[in-house]
């Protein structure tokens, strides 16, 4: 996800590279989309496996955090719009949220490296299960 976000932020304009700019933007958005699609299900599965008795609650954390992120972004975007002006936002200001989004990549990498497997996964992984046999 960070690669697609960084590509979007640093992408040259149409005036600089012509039709390659929108083509590269489509590639960046595809990278973001495939990353989000692959991440959403696995993150929800990890949350659901935390407590077998409260699966609904833990799976709702994924949706709720997405909503909170949207609520957080509105004031940030409005402050940029009113602080920089429409012309500056149109010229370069729209890139700032994408640049800020790339900084979460190392944090996510660190969390993934340090996170433990869910208890339900550990229990299921310890059994000697051979479903095809």
N, C-alpha and C positions, 0 to 999 in steps of 0.2 A: 504494500500500500504506500509505503514511504517513497518508493521509486517513482510511481505514477504521480504522486503529489509533488515531488521535487521536479519532475519533468514539466509538469504544468506551470510551476512557478518560474522556471528558468527558460521556458520555451521562447525562441525568437519570434518576432512578430511576422505577420504576413508581408509587411513592407520589406522585411529583411530577407526572408527566404522563400517568399511566394507560397505556392500551394502546398509546399511541404509542411508549413506551420499547422494548418488544420488537420493534415494527415497525422502529424506527430501528436497533436492534441487528442485525436481519436485513439491512437495507440496508448497514450497516457491514461485516458479514461477507461480503456479496456483493461489495462493493468490494475487500475483501482477497482474496477468492477469485479474482476476475477478474484482479486485479493479479498475484497469484502465478502464475496459469496463463499469463498473457502473458509474464511475466518468466522463468519457469523454462526454457522452450524456447529463448528468445533468448540467455539467459546460457550455457546448455549449448552452443549453436551457436558462440558467441564463444570459449568454451574449447576446443572441438574444433578450431576453425580455427587455433589457435595453432601447432600442430606436426603436419603431416600424418602423420608417422611414429609418433606417440604419441597418437592420438585417443582410445583407450580410457582411458589414464591421465588425460588432461585432462578428459574427460567425467566421470570418477569424482570429480573435485574437487568438483563441484556436490553430489553425494550425501554425500560425506564432510563437507563443511562444514555441511550440514544436521544431520548426526548430532552433530558437535562443538557446534553451537549448542544442541541439546537437552541434551547433557551439561553444558554451561555453565549452562543455565537451572535444572537440578534443584537445585544448591546454593543458588542465589539465591532460588528459591521456598521451599525449606526454611528458609532463614534468615529470610525474611519471615514464614513460618508460625509458627516458634518464637519469633521476636523480638516480633511484634505480638500474637499470640494469635488464636485462631479467630474470635472475635467481631469484632475489628477488621479482620481480613483479609476477612471476609464483608461488612462494612459499607463499607469504602473501600480496604483494602489490595490487593485484586485489581486495582485501577486502576493501581497503580504500575508494573508491568511494561509496561503499554500506554503509559503516559506516557514511560517510558524508551525504548520502541520508536520513538517519534516523533522522537527525537533522531538516529536513524540516517538519516533522510530527507535533511537537508542534506549529510551526508557522501556518501550515494549520488549525489546530484545533482552534487556536486563531482567525484566520480570519473568519472561519465558525461561530464561536460563536458571533462575532461582526457584521457580514454582515447582511444587511437588505434584505428583499425580493424584487424582481424586481417590478417596478411599474405596469407592465402588470399583474403579478400574483396577486398583491394586489387588483387591479380593478376586476379581474375575481373572486377572492375569496370572495369579499364583496357582490357580487350578490347572491341572493337566487336561485340557479340553481338546479333543480332536473331532470336530464336527463332521468331517468328511469320512471318517472311519466309522 
